[in-house]
Amino acid sequence: MEQSLTIVVCGAGTMGSGIAQTCIQQGIATILFDVNEAMLEKARSTIEKNIDYLAQKGRLTVSVPTALQSITYTSAVTNCKADIIIEAIIENKEAKQQLFRKLAAQNSSHTIFATNTSSISVNAIAEGMENASRIAGMHFFNPAPIMKLVEIIKTEHTADEVIDTLFNLCRQLNKTPVLCKDAPGFIVNRVARHYYLEAMKLVELELATIEQADAVMEAAGFKMGPFKLMDLIGMDINYNVSCIVWEAMGKPGRLQPSIIQQQKVEKGELGRKTGKGFYTY
């Protein structure tokens, strides 16, 4: 993997900005794209603060100027030209396909398109796309600069060289790549549904409080309790993943989305990003 590699990250939300930060921490030329200028400015502020913090702690492998000069912020899709494009936009298949089609028209035939989807079938995203062999899943975990695991999802069409390149990129980012088959929730979100759903069921049945559930799981060794983690991820994202996995699995009772999370989404109490979720921030 050469240092001349250029990455485009589409979507300047928590995940997209985290992926972009992860790239510039290694001095990789990165373009962060979002149509929302306010989101871009928020991402810029967060990334600059995080880079400065890492430098103060001695955890930055490149200099602060090198890291910050490695990133460009843009709201113009025409600026999104790179060797690898990673999308981290809304969890909507059509939106992802539309973005990939638009970007494919202005990029090289060798450009790789990686989707950070956490639950949508990557085969379904690649279906009908002219560049299907260049499309794969590259699922980071929140917070992206800290979490080591990246799920790499190969579709029926993905070229082997694309998977090899994404594995090499992960290693350059100091991540641990794991190859997954394209199945509902892949590996982690399939397993993690119960971490969230069973915790909410306990609260729903008044067998435990939110605080008790989090405290017990953290005492058991988890970095974050289920409710704190849902607030970090975003209630809308977490609930949407639960719905997609539940429907894809044939709507089994054990995976039915929680009514208390649905109510949070309907109220707009999405967690840290809105200032209120299961906790107030």
C-alpha positions as CSV (number, residue, x, y, z in Angstrom):
1,M,0.0,0.0,0.0
2,E,1.6,3.2,-1.1
3,Q,1.4,6.5,0.7
4,S,0.2,8.2,-2.5
5,L,-3.1,6.4,-2.0
6,T,-6.1,8.8,-1.9
7,I,-9.3,8.0,0.0
8,V,-12.7,9.7,-0.2
9,V,-15.1,9.3,2.7
10,C,-18.7,10.2,1.9
11,G,-20.7,11.3,4.9
12,A,-19.4,13.6,7.6
13,G,-21.4,12.2,10.5
14,T,-19.9,10.4,13.5
15,M,-18.8,7.4,11.5
16,G,-17.7,9.1,8.4
17,S,-15.6,11.7,10.3
18,G,-14.2,8.9,12.4
19,I,-13.1,7.0,9.3
20,A,-11.5,10.1,7.8
21,Q,-9.7,10.8,11.1
22,T,-8.4,7.2,11.1
23,C,-7.0,7.7,7.6
24,I,-5.2,11.0,8.3
25,Q,-3.7,9.6,11.5
26,Q,-1.6,7.6,9.1
27,G,-0.9,10.6,6.8
28,I,-3.2,9.2,4.0
29,A,-4.6,11.8,1.7
30,T,-8.3,12.0,2.5
31,I,-11.3,13.9,1.1
32,L,-14.3,14.1,3.4
33,F,-17.5,14.8,1.5
34,D,-20.9,15.8,2.7
35,V,-23.6,17.9,1.1
36,N,-24.3,19.5,4.5
37,E,-21.8,22.3,5.1
38,A,-22.7,22.4,8.8
39,M,-21.9,18.7,9.2
40,L,-18.5,19.3,7.5
41,E,-17.7,22.2,9.9
42,K,-18.7,20.1,12.9
43,A,-16.5,17.2,11.5
44,R,-13.6,19.6,11.0
45,S,-13.8,20.9,14.6
46,T,-14.0,17.4,16.0
47,I,-11.2,16.0,14.0
48,E,-8.8,18.9,14.7
49,K,-9.6,18.6,18.4
50,N,-9.1,14.8,18.4
51,I,-5.8,15.0,16.5
52,D,-4.5,17.6,18.9
53,Y,-5.5,15.4,21.9
54,L,-3.7,12.4,20.4
55,A,-0.6,14.4,19.8
56,Q,-0.6,15.6,23.4
57,K,-0.9,12.0,24.6
58,G,1.9,10.8,22.3
59,R,-0.5,8.6,20.3
60,L,-0.1,10.2,16.9
61,T,2.3,8.5,14.5
62,V,2.6,11.5,12.2
63,S,3.0,15.2,13.1
64,V,-0.1,17.3,13.7
65,P,0.5,19.5,10.5
66,T,1.0,16.3,8.4
67,A,-2.3,14.9,9.7
68,L,-4.3,18.0,9.2
69,Q,-2.8,18.8,5.8
70,S,-3.8,15.3,4.7
71,I,-7.5,16.1,4.8
72,T,-9.7,18.1,2.5
73,Y,-13.3,19.0,3.3
74,T,-15.8,19.4,0.4
75,S,-19.5,19.7,-0.3
76,A,-19.0,19.3,-4.1
77,V,-19.4,15.7,-5.3
78,T,-17.2,16.5,-8.3
79,N,-14.2,16.7,-6.0
80,C,-14.7,13.1,-5.0
81,K,-12.0,11.3,-7.0
82,A,-9.8,8.7,-5.3
83,D,-8.4,5.2,-5.3
84,I,-10.8,4.0,-2.7
85,I,-14.2,5.6,-1.9
86,I,-15.8,4.7,1.4
87,E,-19.5,5.7,1.8
88,A,-20.9,6.2,5.3
89,I,-24.2,7.9,4.4
90,I,-27.8,6.9,5.5
91,E,-28.8,3.3,5.6
92,N,-30.7,3.2,2.4
93,K,-29.9,0.9,-0.5
94,E,-31.1,3.3,-3.2
95,A,-29.2,6.3,-1.8
96,K,-26.0,4.3,-1.7
97,Q,-26.5,3.0,-5.2
98,Q,-27.3,6.4,-6.5
99,L,-24.1,7.8,-4.9
100,F,-21.9,5.0,-6.3
101,R,-23.3,5.5,-9.8
102,K,-22.6,9.2,-9.7
103,L,-19.1,8.7,-8.4
104,A,-18.3,5.8,-10.8
105,A,-19.0,8.1,-13.7
106,Q,-16.2,10.5,-12.7
107,N,-13.7,8.0,-11.3
108,S,-11.2,5.6,-12.8
109,S,-12.4,2.0,-13.7
110,H,-9.9,0.9,-11.0
111,T,-11.5,2.9,-8.2
112,I,-12.8,0.7,-5.3
113,F,-16.2,1.5,-3.8
114,A,-16.6,0.3,-0.2
115,T,-19.9,0.6,1.7
116,N,-19.8,1.0,5.5
117,T,-23.3,-0.4,5.7
118,S,-23.9,-2.2,9.0
119,S,-27.0,-4.2,7.9
120,I,-27.9,-3.8,4.2
121,S,-27.0,-6.7,1.9
122,V,-23.8,-5.7,0.0
123,N,-24.9,-8.0,-2.8
124,A,-28.1,-6.0,-3.0
125,I,-26.2,-2.7,-3.2
126,A,-23.9,-4.1,-6.0
127,E,-26.8,-5.7,-7.9
128,G,-27.2,-4.1,-11.3
129,M,-24.2,-1.8,-10.9
130,E,-21.8,-1.7,-13.9
131,N,-18.8,-1.7,-11.5
132,A,-20.1,-4.6,-9.3
133,S,-16.6,-6.2,-9.2
134,R,-15.2,-3.1,-7.6
135,I,-17.8,-3.0,-4.8
136,A,-17.4,-4.5,-1.3
137,G,-18.4,-3.9,2.3
138,M,-16.0,-2.3,4.7
139,H,-17.8,-2.0,8.0
140,F,-16.0,0.0,10.7
141,F,-17.2,0.2,14.3
142,N,-17.9,3.2,16.4
143,P,-15.8,5.0,17.4
144,A,-13.8,4.3,14.2
145,P,-10.5,5.7,15.4
146,I,-10.5,3.4,18.4
147,M,-12.2,0.2,17.5
148,K,-9.8,-2.3,15.8
149,L,-12.2,-4.5,14.0
150,V,-13.3,-3.9,10.4
151,E,-15.6,-6.4,8.7
152,I,-14.8,-6.8,5.0
153,I,-17.7,-8.2,3.0
154,K,-17.2,-9.9,-0.3
155,T,-20.2,-10.1,-2.7
156,E,-20.8,-12.6,-5.5
157,H,-19.1,-10.2,-7.9
158,T,-16.3,-8.6,-5.9
159,A,-12.8,-9.1,-7.4
160,D,-10.2,-10.8,-5.2
161,E,-7.8,-7.9,-5.8
162,V,-10.4,-5.6,-4.3
163,I,-10.5,-7.6,-1.1
164,D,-6.7,-7.8,-0.9
165,T,-6.5,-4.0,-1.3
166,L,-9.0,-3.4,1.5
167,F,-7.3,-5.9,3.8
168,N,-4.0,-4.0,3.1
169,L,-5.6,-0.7,3.8
170,C,-7.0,-2.0,7.1
171,R,-3.5,-3.1,8.2
172,Q,-2.1,0.3,7.2
173,L,-4.8,1.9,9.4
174,N,-3.8,-0.5,12.3
175,K,-7.1,-2.3,12.1
176,T,-7.9,-6.0,12.2
177,P,-9.8,-7.0,9.0
178,V,-12.1,-10.0,9.1
179,L,-13.7,-11.4,5.9
180,C,-17.4,-11.9,6.2
181,K,-20.1,-13.5,4.1
182,D,-22.9,-11.3,3.0
183,A,-25.6,-12.3,5.6
184,P,-28.1,-10.2,7.7
185,G,-26.1,-8.2,10.2
186,F,-22.8,-9.8,9.0
187,I,-21.1,-11.2,12.2
188,V,-21.0,-8.5,14.8
189,N,-24.4,-6.9,14.4
190,R,-26.0,-10.3,14.2
191,V,-24.5,-11.3,17.6
192,A,-24.9,-7.8,19.1
193,R,-28.7,-7.6,18.6
194,H,-29.3,-9.5,21.8
195,Y,-26.9,-7.2,23.7
196,Y,-29.3,-4.4,23.0
197,L,-32.6,-6.1,22.7
198,E,-32.4,-8.2,25.9
199,A,-31.3,-5.2,27.8
200,M,-34.3,-3.2,26.6
201,K,-36.6,-6.1,27.4
202,L,-35.3,-6.2,31.0
203,V,-36.1,-2.5,31.3
204,E,-39.5,-2.9,29.5
205,L,-40.4,-5.6,32.0
206,E,-39.2,-3.5,34.9
207,L,-36.6,-6.2,35.9
208,A,-33.8,-3.7,35.8
209,T,-33.2,0.0,35.3
210,I,-31.1,1.5,32.4
211,E,-28.4,2.4,34.9
212,Q,-28.3,-1.1,36.5
213,A,-28.1,-2.8,33.1
214,D,-25.2,-0.6,32.0
215,A,-23.4,-0.9,35.3
216,V,-23.7,-4.7,35.4
217,M,-22.4,-5.2,31.8
218,E,-19.5,-2.8,32.3
219,A,-18.6,-4.6,35.5
220,A,-18.6,-7.9,33.5
221,G,-15.9,-6.4,31.2
222,F,-17.8,-4.6,28.5
223,K,-16.3,-1.2,27.6
224,M,-19.8,0.3,27.5
225,G,-23.2,-0.8,28.7
226,P,-25.9,-1.4,26.0
227,F,-27.8,1.8,26.7
228,K,-24.6,4.0,26.7
229,L,-23.5,2.3,23.5
230,M,-26.9,2.9,21.8
231,D,-26.7,6.6,22.7
232,L,-23.2,6.7,21.2
233,I,-24.1,4.9,18.0
234,G,-27.3,6.9,17.5
235,M,-30.8,5.6,18.3
236,D,-32.0,6.0,14.7
237,I,-29.0,4.0,13.3
238,N,-29.2,1.2,16.0
239,Y,-33.0,0.9,15.6
240,N,-32.8,0.8,11.8
241,V,-30.2,-2.0,12.0
242,S,-32.5,-4.0,14.3
243,C,-35.4,-3.6,11.9
244,I,-33.4,-4.6,8.9
245,V,-31.9,-7.7,10.6
246,W,-35.3,-8.7,12.0
247,E,-37.0,-8.5,8.6
248,A,-34.1,-10.2,6.8
249,M,-34.3,-13.1,9.2
250,G,-38.0,-13.6,8.7
251,K,-39.2,-11.6,11.7
252,P,-38.4,-14.0,14.6
253,G,-39.7,-13.0,18.0
254,R,-36.2,-13.1,19.5
255,L,-35.1,-10.3,17.2
256,Q,-38.1,-8.1,17.3
257,P,-37.1,-4.4,17.6
258,S,-37.9,-2.8,21.0
259,I,-40.9,-0.5,21.4
260,I,-38.9,1.7,23.9
261,Q,-36.3,2.3,21.3
262,Q,-38.9,3.0,18.6
263,Q,-40.4,5.6,20.9
264,K,-37.0,7.3,21.4
265,V,-36.6,7.5,17.6
266,E,-40.1,9.0,17.2
267,K,-39.4,11.6,19.8
268,G,-36.1,12.5,18.1
269,E,-34.1,11.5,21.2
270,L,-31.3,9.9,19.3
271,G,-28.5,9.9,21.9
272,R,-25.4,12.0,22.1
273,K,-25.9,13.7,18.7
274,T,-29.2,15.2,19.9
275,G,-28.2,15.7,23.5
276,K,-30.7,13.2,24.8
277,G,-31.3,9.4,24.4
278,F,-31.5,7.0,27.2
279,Y,-29.3,9.5,29.0
280,T,-29.1,13.3,28.9
281,Y,-25.9,15.0,27.6
